[in-house]
Amino acid sequence: MKRTSTLTFLLLLFGIAVQAQSLGSLTLRESYNMARSNYPLIRQQGLIQSASDFNVENILKGNLPQVNLNAQASYQTEVTRLPIEVPGMDVPVLDKDQYQVYAEINQKLFDGGKTEKKVKIQEAQQDIEEGQLEVQLYDIYKRVSQLYFGILLAKEQILQNDLQEKDIQLAMDRVQTRIQNGAAIESDLFTLKASQLSIHQRTTELISLKKAYYQMLSIFVGKDVDEETMLTRPQETMDIGGINRLEVGLFDKQMSLLDLQSSLLNTKITPSLSLFGRAGYGKPGLNMLSNEFDSYFLGGARLQWPLFNLYTNKKEKEINKIEKEKLQTQKETFLFNTKMELTQQHTEIDKFRKLLEMDDSIIESYVKVKDASLFKLDNGTIDVNDYIRDVNQESRAIQNKLLHEIQLLMKLEELKITQGI
């Protein structure tokens, strides 16, 4: 028994450890998919589907026989009587209080397609609700993208800071030797140390920022993402396709819904045919000259034609037409604004590509300046402040290139999101 308990405990610990493990690797697309699945609002999809199924089921139940139970008691000032008197015959007079209890069953035979139209409208409304839900995910993708690239940039900047610290440390070692030889003063060493500590301070800030980005990304994707997770840098690709945003399809679906609603209006002026049967008990029954309670039954066919709807049908169709025109205007406005945004993003992408073309030349120049400064520092022809300045210039140039690379990738990703890819 004790051995079984120990084994169960170890299995439980193993399960917890597996759950606590961070993701081994993660791509940006995987981040989107995981964030989508983990986003609380996406759970509404199941609720939308269930509600729509119930509504369709209720609509179709309109084809089932409809049963109504009715009861009525009335008092009237006049009753039916014969307008003549027959000598020697006692003609009964109906009581003025009358009572009826009856059940009526109606079976629809033809409703002009109203039920079919209602089902299609419900399905269209469900499709629109699901589309509206998906549209809200664009903002989630943008936020996930910013965190993902923020982590990549922070990691690159930390690595560059480490290299910059090594350059300062190399100079400190050289200055220390010169101090021992009496060719430099100790304050030069303190100046270099202060510069090194400043770099380390910036690294600490970046580490803290990166940790915050990891934590926020973990919340979005619903899994632990940390230093152990390898984030894959996206390829530098640009899609030149058209606009495939869900909003465009959503506008079309809403206009299609208005078309369906217009077709439903036509059924309001279409006659409907049904069978009916009535069984009841009352005073009088079907014999209107009897003052006794009696049971009865009657049945037949019923044709209904709501002519009054002819007055309102035309106006309701005009309202639908106006709503459709409004949606078309909104769609065109959305496409216009999206094209403007895409144009701006293309301009930004071109800008960062041109900056990157110049970055390598700038870095190459500053590397040569820094190497020359180190040689001059060894020979005592410049002081440590000049060397620190040249190291910082080289580091800034490299940091700028790193920033431009990430900014280019971010803009390319923004372009894809704006296009709806």
N, C-alpha and C positions, 0 to 999 in steps of 0.2 A: 504493500500500500504506500509506504514511504517512498519507494523507488518510483512508483507511478506518479506521485505528486511532484517529485523532483523533476521528472521528465516533462510533465505538463508545464511546470514553472519555466524550464529552460526553453521549451517551444514558444511559450508566451513572450519571453524575453527576446527570442530570435525574431518573432513577428514584429515586435515593437522596434527592434533594431533595423529591420528591413524597411519598415514604414518611415523611419527617421532618416534613412539614407537619402542623400541629395541626388538629383539627376546627374547621370554621368556626362551627358552631352545634351545640348539644346540648340535648335536652329530657330530663326525668327518665325518661320512658318509654323513650326511646332508650338511656339509660344502663342501664336494667334489661335490655333486650334484648341489648345489647352485652356487659354483664357476664355474662349467662347463657351466651352463646355462647363467651365467653373463659374461663369458669371451668373449670379442669382436670377437675373431677369430671364435668362434663357429657359428656366424651368417653366415659364408661363406657356411655352409651346404645347406641352402636354395638356395644360388646363384649357387652352384655346381649342385644341382638338376635341377634348371631352365635351366642352360646352357646345361646340358645333354639332357633334354627334347627337347630343340630347335634343338640340333644336330641330335637327333634321328628322329625328324620330318622332318628335311631337307634331311636326308638319305632316308627316306621312300618316299619322294616326287620324288625320282629318278624312282619310279614305275609308276608315272603319265605320260601322254603323254607329250612329249617334243616338243615345237613349236619354230621354228627358222625362222626369216625373213631375206632374203638375197637380195642384189642388186649388179649388176656387169655390168661394161662397159668395153669393150676390143677392141683392134685393133690388127689385125693379118696380117702377111705378105702374107699368102696364105689362100685360101678358097677351100672348096670342089667343084669340077667341073667334068663334064663328060670327060673321056679321048678320046672321039671320036666326030667328027662333023657329023651331019645328014643333008644332003642336003635338002633345003626347010624348015628347022625347026630352029627357033630362040631359042636356049637353054639359059635360064637365068643364069647369074653369080651372086653369092652371094656378098653382100657388105663386105668389110673387117672390118668395124666397126659393132660390135654386142652388144646387150643390153639384160639384163635379170633382172627381179624382180620376186621373187618367195617366197612362204611360204612353209615350210616343217614340217610335223608332224611325230614324231617317237614314237611308242609304244613298250616298251620292253616286250618281252614274256618270255625270259629265259636269265639269266646272270650268270649261273653257281653257284648260291648261294652267289654272291658277296654282295648284299644288306643285306642279313641275317647276314653274317659275320661282316659287318661294324656296324650293330646295336649291336651285341654282344660285339664287341670291344669297342664301345662307352660306353655301360653299365659297362664293366669291368674297363674302365678308370675312370668312375664316382666313382665306388666302391673303387678304389685305392686312389683317391683324398680325399674321405671321411675318409678312413683309415689313411692317412697321417695327416689329421686334428686331428683325435682322438689321435694319437701318441704324438702330441705336448702337450696334456693335462697332460701327466705324470709329466712334470716339474711343472705344476700348482698344482697338488696333493701334490707333495713334499713340495712346498712352503707353502701351506695351512696347511699341517701337522706340519711343523716347527713352524708356528705361533700359532697353536692350543695348542701344547704341551708347547710352550714357555709361554703362558698365564697360563696354569695349574701349571707349575713350579714356576713362579713368585708369584702366589697366595699362594702356599704352603710355599715358602721362607719368604713371608711377615708375615704369621701366626707364623712361627718359630721365626722370629725376635721379634714379639710382646711378645712371651713367654720369650725370652732371656731378653728383657727389664724388664719384670716383675721380673725375678730373680735378676737383678741388683737393681731394686727398693726395693725389699725385703731386700737386703743387706744394702741399703741406710737407710732404716727405722731402721734396727738393729744398724747401726753405729751411727745414729743420737741419739739413746737412750744412747749408750755408751759414746758419746761426752758429753751429759748432765750429765752423771754420772762421768765424768772425766777419763773414761777408754780408750778414743780414741781421736785423734786429728782431727781438721777440714779438714786438707789436705786429709785425707782418704776419706772424703765425696766428695771432688772435684775430686779425682781420679775415684770414682765410677760414678760421674755425667758425666765426660768426656767419659767414656766407654759407658754410656747410650746414649749420644749424637752421638757417632760414629755408634752405632747400628741404631739409628733413621735416620742417614744420609744414611746408606745402604738401609734402608726401602724406603726412598724417591727416591733413584735411581731405586729401583725395581718397585715402583709405576709408575714412569715415563716410564720405559721400558714396563711395562704391558699395559699402555695406548697406547703407540706406536703400540704394537702388536694388540690391539683391533682395532685401526684405520686401520691398514693394512689388517686385516682379514675382516673388514667391506667392504673395497674396493673390495676384492676378491669375497665375497659372495653377494654383492650388497644390503645388509641390515645392519641396525645399530646393532653392537655387542658391548656391554659394560658391566659394572659391574652388571647390572640387568639381564644379560643373563647367565643362568646356563649352563656351559660347562660340558657335561657328560664325565667322564673318561672312555676311552675304556677298554674293558675286556682284560685280559692278555691271549690271545689265539694265537696259531701259526699254520698256515696251512702248511701241509706237502705235498701238491699237487705239480704237475709239473709246468713247465713254460707255462703260458697262455698269454704271452705278445702279444699285437696287432701287433708288428713288425713281429712276426713269420708268422702270417696270411697274413700280407702285402707282405712279400717276396713270399709266395705261390701265392697270387693274381697276382703279377707282372710276375711270371713265367707262370701262366695260360694265361695272356695277350699275352705273346710271342708265346704261342701255338696257340692262336687265330690268331695272325698276320701271323704265318706260314701257317695256313689253308687259310688265305686270299690270300697268295702268289699263292696257287694252282689255285684260280679262275682267276688269270691273264693269265694262259695258257689254259683256258677253253673257247670254242666258245660261243658266245652269239647270240641270235636270236631275231629279232624285225620286226614289220610291219612299213611301211612308206608310206606316201602320199605326193605328191608335186603339188601345184597349182601355176601357174605363168603366166607372161605376158612378151613377149620379141620379139626380132628380131634377128634371126628367132625363131619361136616356135618349135614345134616338127617336122614340115616339114622343113627339112634342105635345101630344094631347093626354099624356099619362102623368098623374101626380104621384106615381110610385117610384121608389128607388129601383134602378134596373142596371144591369151590366150591358156593355155593348162593345162592338169592334167595327172598325172601318179601315180601309186602306186604299192606296191608289198611287198615282204619279203626280209629281209637282214640278211645274216649270216656273222659274223665277227669272225676271229680267229687270235689273236695277236701272231704270231709265234716268233716274235723277243724276247718276254719275256722269251722264252726258254733259251736264252743265259745268262740272269741275275738271273733267278729264283733259280738256285742251289746255287749261291754265297750268295744271300740274305737269304736263309735258313741256310746256314753255319754261317752267321753273327748272326742270331737269336739264333742258338744253342750256340754260344760263349757267347752271352749276358745272356742266361739262366744259363750257367755254372758259370758265374760271380755272378749272383744272388744267386745261391746255395752256393757258397763260402762265400758270405756276410752273408747269413743266418746261416751257420755253425759257422762263426766267432762271430756273435751276440750271439748265444746260448752258445758258449764257454765262452765269457766274462760275460754273465749273470750268468752262473753256478759258475764262479769264485767269482762274487759279492755275490751270495747267500751263498757260503761257508764262505766268510768273515763275512757276517751278522749273520750266525748261530754261528760262533765263538764269535762274540761280544755279542750275546744274552746269550750264556752260561756263558760268563765272568760276565755280570751284574747280572745274577741269583746267581752266586757264591758269588759275592760281597754283595748282599742283604742278603744272609744267614749269613754272618759275621757281617753285620751292626747292627742287634738287640743286639748281644752280646757286641759289642763295645759301643753302646749307654747305655746299662744296666750298664756297668762298669763305664762309665763317670758320669752317674746319681748318683751312689753311691759315687764317688769321690767328686762331687759337693755338695751333701748333707753333707758329712763329713766336707768339707771345710767351709760350712756355720756354722756348729757347732763349728769348731775351731775358726772361725772369731768371733763368739759370746764370746768365751773364751779368745780371744786375743792371741792365740798361732800361728796364721798366720796373715799376713797383707792383705790388700784389693787387692793388685796385684796378690797374690797367688789365691785368690778367683776368681778374674776376669779371670785369666788364666784357671781355672777349668770350669768356666761357658762357656768360649769360646770353650774349647775342647768338651764339651757336645753339644754345638750348632753346631759346625763343624761336629760332628758325625751324628747329626740329619739331617743337611743340605746335607751331603753326601748320606744318605739314600734316602732323597727326590729326589736328583739328579739321583741316580741310578734307582729309580722307574720310573721316567720320561724317562730316557735314555733307559731303557728296553722297555717301551711302544713304544717309537719312533723307536727303532730298529725293533720291531715286525711289526710296520706299514710300515717301509721301506721294510721289507721282503715281505710283501703283495704286495706293489707297484711294487717291482722288479719282483715278480712272475706274476704280471698282474691280481691280484684279485680285 
